[in-house]
Amino acid sequence: MMAITVATSECVFVFLLFLQHLPAGSGNFTNTLWAHQCDPGSEIFACTVPNFFYKPNHNHSTLVAPGTVRKVRLAYPRDKILLRDNIVAYDAVLHEILKRPRAVQIENVIIKTVDLPLDLEYADFSSNLIATVSAPEVNGSEYALRYLDLQYNRLTAIDSLRTLVHLETLLLAHNRIVVVDGSVLKGFPKLSGLHLGANQLEEFPYADLPATLEWLVLCRNDFANILEFTGMYAPALKVLNLQDNFLNSLNIDSLLAAAPNLKELLLRNDFIAIDGASEIEHKLQEAGIAHDKLAHSGQESDYDEEDGDGDSYHHTNQKHQAREYIFSGLLALMNVCVMAWGGFRLYKALHSDK
């Protein structure tokens, strides 16, 4: 019975020592390179790998994928992710490791910096900690990027994106953007959709919108008082979302002149005066433009019911991160205890033979 117990203990010891070298389990630097294959069947759409390890200037995971795969999705599905602190950057090295995909999706980890490669066409880096995006000019070459999702990050400006001249969709909701440089918007001649909701904007350069823009979301910013559209001409604009700001007036005539093909205008919870709201609704009805129900001053906001999902998700994400840090600390403590116990066993075995 004693022999069985000792053998079992030694097996557990070996297993725990093995665990501490798993990059996804420990969340720390490892000396072992790990090769990851795509989840079975995922390569039909995109090569999906839940747990991948990449930290610049450290050893890293490698990808084993068919040569035909041009789309890579890391840290997905979420239920299979052990820890989310194993990918801290996207750069040229990781792009090469992933075999230079045309499309990449890495959500809900802790990426802090992104260096965009020239040949990437689709990028989803939402729900990370990104504060810096680099896309410098490279010998006159143009970036191929057409779709960029940076929602739920920590950006404060968009100046570094000015070289992305082929962008068609740009998603920047839930960042910390205070000012938008109009010259950057002018440099997007193919832009069709722009989402800047839930930032900290007090002004917006409407006059610099590209003529190709079809939908613009500016909800949940800090626009106040009257909203003018001086100098704006957006012939392709179909949807404009200005919900949940602090407007008390809107120059509807200038908007209709600037966006002659507007199909939908969203103004809920902008607290426009009752008389002004009635006039706006009448002119929108005459122009055949769909609109939501304007919430006048004094009405209760339904924001909590309809728009709280993003904040709820963020709180849940923070709880997950806290649990992961606790798990990492406990695992590290357990590893120390196991090593100490193993050393003691080895010392005892060596001295018992004498």
C-alpha positions as CSV (number, residue, x, y, z in Angstrom):
1,M,0.0,0.0,0.0
2,M,2.9,2.4,0.9
3,A,4.6,1.6,-2.5
4,I,1.4,2.4,-4.4
5,T,1.0,5.7,-2.5
6,V,4.6,6.7,-3.2
7,A,4.3,5.8,-6.9
8,T,1.1,7.8,-7.2
9,S,2.6,10.8,-5.5
10,E,5.6,10.7,-7.8
11,C,3.3,10.5,-10.9
12,V,1.4,13.6,-9.6
13,F,4.7,15.3,-9.1
14,V,5.8,14.6,-12.6
15,F,2.5,15.7,-14.0
16,L,2.6,19.0,-12.1
17,L,6.1,19.7,-13.3
18,F,4.9,19.2,-16.8
19,L,2.0,21.6,-16.3
20,Q,4.3,24.5,-15.3
21,H,5.8,24.4,-18.8
22,L,2.5,24.9,-20.6
23,P,2.4,28.5,-21.9
24,A,-1.4,28.7,-21.8
25,G,-1.5,27.3,-18.3
26,S,1.1,29.2,-16.6
27,G,0.8,32.5,-18.5
28,N,4.5,33.0,-18.1
29,F,7.6,32.7,-20.3
30,T,8.5,29.2,-21.3
31,N,11.7,27.7,-22.9
32,T,9.6,25.4,-25.0
33,L,8.3,26.0,-28.5
34,W,4.7,24.7,-29.0
35,A,3.3,23.8,-32.3
36,H,-0.5,24.4,-32.6
37,Q,-2.7,22.8,-35.3
38,C,-6.0,24.3,-36.3
39,D,-9.1,23.1,-34.5
40,P,-10.5,20.2,-36.6
41,G,-12.7,21.6,-39.4
42,S,-12.0,25.2,-38.7
43,E,-9.6,25.6,-41.6
44,I,-12.6,25.5,-44.0
45,F,-13.4,29.0,-42.8
46,A,-10.4,30.1,-40.8
47,C,-7.6,28.3,-38.9
48,T,-8.8,28.6,-35.3
49,V,-6.4,28.1,-32.4
50,P,-7.7,28.7,-28.8
51,N,-4.4,28.9,-26.8
52,F,-1.5,30.5,-28.5
53,F,1.6,32.0,-26.9
54,Y,3.4,35.1,-28.3
55,K,5.4,37.7,-26.5
56,P,8.0,39.7,-28.4
57,N,11.6,38.7,-27.8
58,H,10.5,35.4,-26.1
59,N,10.1,31.9,-27.4
60,H,6.7,31.5,-28.9
61,S,4.1,29.1,-30.3
62,T,4.2,28.1,-33.9
63,L,1.3,27.3,-36.3
64,V,0.8,24.1,-38.2
65,A,-1.8,24.8,-40.9
66,P,-2.5,23.9,-44.5
67,G,-0.9,26.1,-47.1
68,T,-4.3,27.1,-48.4
69,V,-5.3,28.8,-45.1
70,R,-5.3,32.6,-45.4
71,K,-7.4,33.4,-42.4
72,V,-6.3,32.9,-38.8
73,R,-8.3,33.2,-35.6
74,L,-6.5,33.0,-32.2
75,A,-8.0,32.9,-28.7
76,Y,-11.2,31.5,-29.9
77,P,-13.6,30.1,-28.8
78,R,-13.5,31.8,-25.4
79,D,-14.6,28.7,-23.5
80,K,-11.4,27.0,-24.5
81,I,-9.1,29.8,-23.4
82,L,-7.2,29.0,-20.2
83,L,-5.6,32.5,-19.8
84,R,-5.8,35.6,-21.9
85,D,-2.3,37.0,-21.2
86,N,-0.4,35.0,-23.7
87,I,-0.6,37.4,-26.7
88,V,0.6,40.9,-25.9
89,A,1.3,42.3,-29.4
90,Y,0.7,41.8,-33.1
91,D,3.8,42.6,-35.2
92,A,5.8,41.5,-38.2
93,V,7.2,38.5,-36.3
94,L,3.8,37.1,-35.3
95,H,2.5,37.8,-38.8
96,E,5.2,35.6,-40.2
97,I,4.6,32.9,-37.6
98,L,0.9,32.8,-38.7
99,K,2.1,32.4,-42.4
100,R,1.2,35.9,-43.4
101,P,-2.6,35.6,-43.4
102,R,-4.9,37.9,-45.3
103,A,-7.3,38.0,-42.4
104,V,-6.7,37.8,-38.6
105,Q,-9.0,37.8,-35.6
106,I,-7.5,38.0,-32.1
107,E,-10.2,39.2,-29.6
108,N,-10.4,39.4,-25.8
109,V,-6.7,38.9,-24.9
110,I,-4.3,41.6,-23.7
111,I,-2.7,42.9,-26.9
112,K,-1.3,46.4,-26.2
113,T,0.4,47.3,-29.5
114,V,-0.3,46.5,-33.1
115,D,2.2,46.9,-36.0
116,L,0.1,46.5,-39.1
117,P,1.7,44.5,-42.0
118,L,1.2,45.7,-45.6
119,D,-0.5,42.6,-46.9
120,L,-3.2,42.2,-44.2
121,E,-6.7,42.9,-45.5
122,Y,-9.0,42.1,-42.6
123,A,-8.1,42.7,-38.9
124,D,-10.3,42.2,-35.8
125,F,-8.4,43.2,-32.6
126,S,-11.5,44.2,-30.6
127,S,-11.7,43.9,-26.8
128,N,-8.0,44.2,-26.0
129,L,-5.8,46.8,-24.3
130,I,-4.5,48.5,-27.5
131,A,-3.2,52.0,-27.0
132,T,-0.8,52.1,-30.0
133,V,-1.4,51.2,-33.6
134,S,1.6,51.6,-36.0
135,A,1.2,51.8,-39.8
136,P,4.2,53.9,-41.1
137,E,4.8,54.7,-44.7
138,V,7.0,52.0,-46.3
139,N,8.8,53.0,-49.5
140,G,5.6,54.3,-51.2
141,S,3.8,50.9,-50.7
142,E,0.1,51.0,-49.8
143,Y,-1.5,49.0,-47.0
144,A,-4.0,46.5,-48.2
145,L,-6.2,46.7,-45.1
146,R,-9.9,47.1,-45.9
147,Y,-11.6,46.2,-42.6
148,L,-10.3,47.2,-39.1
149,D,-12.1,46.5,-35.8
150,L,-10.5,48.2,-32.8
151,Q,-13.5,48.4,-30.6
152,Y,-13.2,48.2,-26.8
153,N,-9.5,49.3,-26.6
154,R,-7.6,52.3,-25.3
155,L,-6.9,54.5,-28.3
156,T,-7.0,58.2,-27.8
157,A,-6.5,59.3,-31.5
158,I,-6.6,58.0,-35.0
159,D,-3.7,59.9,-36.5
160,S,-1.6,56.7,-36.9
161,L,-4.2,55.2,-39.3
162,R,-3.9,57.9,-42.0
163,T,-1.8,55.5,-44.2
164,L,-4.7,53.0,-44.5
165,V,-6.0,54.4,-47.7
166,H,-7.9,51.3,-48.7
167,L,-10.1,51.1,-45.6
168,E,-13.8,50.5,-46.2
169,T,-15.0,49.7,-42.7
170,L,-13.4,51.3,-39.5
171,L,-14.8,50.3,-36.1
172,L,-13.5,52.4,-33.1
173,A,-16.4,52.3,-30.6
174,H,-15.6,52.2,-26.9
175,N,-12.2,53.8,-26.9
176,R,-10.9,57.1,-25.4
177,I,-10.8,59.2,-28.5
178,V,-11.1,62.9,-27.8
179,V,-10.4,64.5,-31.2
180,V,-10.7,63.3,-34.7
181,D,-8.3,64.9,-37.2
182,G,-10.3,65.7,-40.4
183,S,-7.2,65.3,-42.6
184,V,-7.2,61.6,-41.6
185,L,-10.8,61.1,-42.7
186,K,-10.0,62.8,-46.0
187,G,-7.3,60.2,-46.6
188,F,-9.9,57.3,-46.7
189,P,-11.3,57.6,-50.2
190,K,-13.0,54.2,-50.0
191,L,-14.5,54.4,-46.5
192,S,-18.1,53.2,-46.3
193,G,-18.7,52.7,-42.6
194,L,-17.3,54.5,-39.5
195,H,-18.2,53.7,-35.9
196,L,-17.0,56.2,-33.3
197,G,-19.7,55.6,-30.7
198,A,-18.9,55.7,-26.9
199,N,-15.8,57.9,-27.1
200,Q,-15.2,61.4,-25.7
201,L,-15.9,63.6,-28.8
202,E,-17.2,67.1,-28.3
203,E,-16.7,68.1,-32.0
204,F,-16.6,66.3,-35.3
205,P,-15.2,67.3,-38.7
206,Y,-18.3,66.7,-40.8
207,A,-16.9,68.7,-43.7
208,D,-14.0,66.2,-44.0
209,L,-16.1,63.1,-44.4
210,P,-15.3,61.1,-47.5
211,A,-18.0,61.2,-50.2
212,T,-18.2,57.3,-50.1
213,L,-19.4,57.1,-46.5
214,E,-22.7,55.3,-46.2
215,W,-23.2,55.0,-42.4
216,L,-21.8,57.0,-39.5
217,V,-22.3,56.2,-35.8
218,L,-21.5,58.9,-33.2
219,C,-23.7,57.8,-30.4
220,R,-22.7,58.2,-26.7
221,N,-20.2,61.0,-27.1
222,D,-20.2,64.5,-25.6
223,F,-21.8,66.5,-28.3
224,A,-23.8,69.3,-26.7
225,N,-26.2,72.1,-27.6
226,I,-26.8,72.7,-31.3
227,L,-25.3,70.5,-34.0
228,E,-24.3,72.1,-37.3
229,F,-23.2,70.4,-40.5
230,T,-21.5,73.4,-42.1
231,G,-19.4,72.4,-45.1
232,M,-20.5,68.8,-45.0
233,Y,-21.4,67.0,-48.2
234,A,-22.1,63.2,-47.9
235,P,-24.0,62.1,-51.0
236,A,-23.7,58.4,-50.1
237,L,-24.7,58.7,-46.4
238,K,-27.7,56.6,-45.6
239,V,-27.6,56.1,-41.8
240,L,-26.6,58.6,-39.1
241,N,-26.7,57.6,-35.4
242,L,-26.4,60.5,-32.9
243,Q,-28.2,58.8,-30.0
244,D,-27.4,59.4,-26.4
245,N,-25.6,62.8,-26.7
246,F,-26.5,66.1,-25.1
247,L,-28.1,68.0,-28.0
248,N,-30.8,70.5,-27.5
249,S,-31.1,71.6,-31.1
250,L,-30.3,70.2,-34.5
251,N,-30.1,72.0,-37.8
252,I,-32.2,69.5,-39.8
253,D,-32.3,71.6,-43.0
254,S,-28.5,71.7,-43.2
255,L,-28.3,68.0,-42.6
256,L,-30.8,67.1,-45.3
257,A,-29.0,69.4,-47.8
258,A,-25.6,67.8,-46.8
259,A,-26.9,64.2,-47.0
260,P,-29.5,64.1,-49.8
261,N,-29.8,60.3,-49.7
262,L,-30.2,59.9,-46.0
263,K,-32.5,57.0,-45.1
264,E,-32.4,56.8,-41.3
265,L,-31.6,59.2,-38.5
266,L,-31.3,58.1,-34.9
267,L,-31.6,60.7,-32.1
268,R,-33.0,58.9,-29.1
269,N,-32.2,60.5,-25.7
270,D,-30.7,63.7,-27.2
271,F,-33.2,65.8,-25.1
272,I,-34.1,68.1,-27.9
273,A,-36.8,70.7,-26.9
274,I,-40.3,69.5,-27.6
275,D,-41.1,72.1,-30.2
276,G,-37.8,71.4,-32.0
277,A,-38.4,67.7,-31.9
278,S,-41.8,68.0,-33.4
279,E,-40.4,70.1,-36.3
280,I,-37.6,67.6,-36.8
281,E,-40.0,64.7,-36.9
282,H,-42.2,66.5,-39.4
283,K,-39.4,67.3,-41.8
284,L,-38.0,63.8,-41.5
285,Q,-41.5,62.4,-42.3
286,E,-41.8,64.7,-45.3
287,A,-38.4,63.6,-46.6
288,G,-39.3,59.9,-46.1
289,I,-36.5,59.4,-43.6
290,A,-36.9,56.7,-40.9
291,H,-36.2,57.8,-37.3
292,D,-36.4,56.5,-33.8
293,K,-38.6,57.9,-31.1
294,L,-37.0,61.1,-29.8
295,A,-36.8,61.1,-26.0
296,H,-37.7,64.6,-24.9
297,S,-36.5,66.3,-21.8
298,G,-38.1,64.8,-18.7
299,Q,-38.6,61.3,-20.2
300,E,-36.8,58.4,-18.7
301,S,-33.9,57.0,-20.7
302,D,-34.1,53.4,-21.9
303,Y,-30.4,53.3,-22.2
304,D,-29.9,50.7,-19.4
305,E,-32.2,48.3,-21.1
306,E,-31.0,48.6,-24.7
307,D,-27.4,49.8,-24.6
308,G,-25.9,48.3,-21.5
309,D,-24.6,45.2,-23.1
310,G,-21.2,46.7,-23.8
311,D,-20.5,47.9,-20.3
312,S,-21.9,44.6,-18.9
313,Y,-19.5,42.7,-21.1
314,H,-16.6,44.9,-20.0
315,H,-17.3,44.2,-16.3
316,T,-17.6,40.5,-17.0
317,N,-14.2,40.6,-18.8
318,Q,-12.6,42.3,-15.9
319,K,-13.9,39.6,-13.5
320,H,-12.5,36.9,-15.9
321,Q,-9.1,38.7,-15.8
322,A,-9.1,38.9,-12.0
323,R,-9.9,35.2,-11.8
324,E,-7.1,34.4,-14.2
325,Y,-4.5,36.4,-12.2
326,I,-5.6,34.6,-9.0
327,F,-5.3,31.2,-10.8
328,S,-1.8,32.1,-12.1
329,G,-0.7,33.1,-8.6
330,L,-2.1,29.9,-7.0
331,L,-0.5,27.8,-9.8
332,A,2.9,29.5,-9.2
333,L,2.6,28.9,-5.5
334,M,1.7,25.2,-6.1
335,N,4.7,24.9,-8.4
336,V,7.0,26.2,-5.7
337,C,5.5,23.8,-3.2
338,V,5.9,20.9,-5.6
339,M,9.5,21.8,-6.4
340,A,10.3,22.0,-2.7
341,W,8.6,18.7,-2.0
342,G,10.5,17.1,-4.9
343,G,13.8,18.5,-3.7
344,F,13.1,17.1,-0.3
345,R,12.2,13.7,-1.7
346,L,15.4,13.7,-3.8
347,Y,17.5,14.7,-0.8
348,K,16.0,12.1,1.4
349,A,16.4,9.4,-1.3
350,L,20.1,10.2,-1.8
351,H,20.9,10.2,1.9
352,S,18.9,7.0,2.6
353,D,21.2,5.1,0.3
354,K,24.3,5.9,2.4
